[in-house]
Amino acid sequence: MNWKKSLAACVAVIAVAVTGWFAYPLLTPPPPPQPFFADWAAIVVAGDWRAQNGQPSEVFDNGRREIAKKLVSIGFKPENMKQFSVQPQNYPYQGIEPSTGEAITYGLTNLGRKTLGGCMIYFTSHGTHEGIIVGNRLVDPTPMADLVDLACGERPAVIILSACYAGQFIRAMRGPKHIVFTAAREDRSSFGCGEQDEYTLFDACVLQEFDKAGNFSELATKVDACVSARETAMKVSPPSEPQFSLGAEVAYSLNWK
C-alpha cells in the first residue's frame, strides 16, 4: 500500500468532516425562564402622610418603599411597577407619582395594557368604616373594585390593603381569580401608625414574613400569626384579625418558591 496516498485520503476525509461540522450553525442555549411575575403589573400606594395623631410621619411611605423591594425580589420587574405617595416631592429622582385617583387609575391601566400577566395592588394608609384614605379622598370598595376590573380584566389579581377596617373590601373584590388580603376585619382597627413607628404593624409583618413564604396563601397565614403575636405582646384589644380571600382559580398557581 502506498502510504502517501493513504495519508492523503485520511486528510481529505477529516477535512470533509470538519467542513460539514462547521457548515451548521451552533445551537444557542434557550434564554433562562422569566420569573413568574415578570409580566405582571404592580402598584404600591402610600395613601397618607400623617400618623394617627395627625403629625407628619413616614410610616406609610416606609412601607411602600420596602414592599416594592420585596416584590422585585420575587420577580416583579421595576419597569412594570409604579409607586405612589402623597408627598412625592420628598422622594426626588425615584419616579414616585402622586397618590391621586387620576394618577393611580392612569398608572395601573397603562401597566395593565403593557403586561400580559396579572395585577398586584398594595395600598398602605389609614382607613375608616367608609373606606381607605388615598390622598385627599376616601375611597370605598366599589371604585377600588372597578379599578381592578378595568385594569386587569379577567387576569389574576392580588390586592393587599393595609388599613383599619379594610376587611370591608373583601366582599366587593373577591373573585375566582382574585386574592384579597386585608390588615383588619371590616369592624376592627389595625395598629402601628403612630408618629414614631417605622412601619404599620401589618406592613412590618408582611416584610418580616415575605422571605419565609412561597406563595400568597402561605404569606397570609404567616402574617396573620405575626400580627396576632405582636398584638398580644402589645396588649391591644380588640385584635385586628386580618382577613384573607383566596380565589379558587388561583389557589395553587401564584408561587414564587
Secondary structure, DSSP 8 states (H G I E B T S, - for coil): --HHHHHHHHHHHHHHHHHHHHHS-----------TTTT-EEEEEE---B-TTSSB--HHHHHHHHHHHHHHHTT--GGGEEEEES-GGGSTTTT-EE--HHHHHHHHHHHHHH-SS-EEEEEES-EETTEEEETTEEE-HHHHHHHHHHHHTTS-EEEEEESTTGGGGHHHH--TTEEEEESS-TT------STT-SS-HHHHHHHHHGGG-SBHHHHHHHHHHHHHHHHHHHT-SS----EEEE-TTSTTT-B--
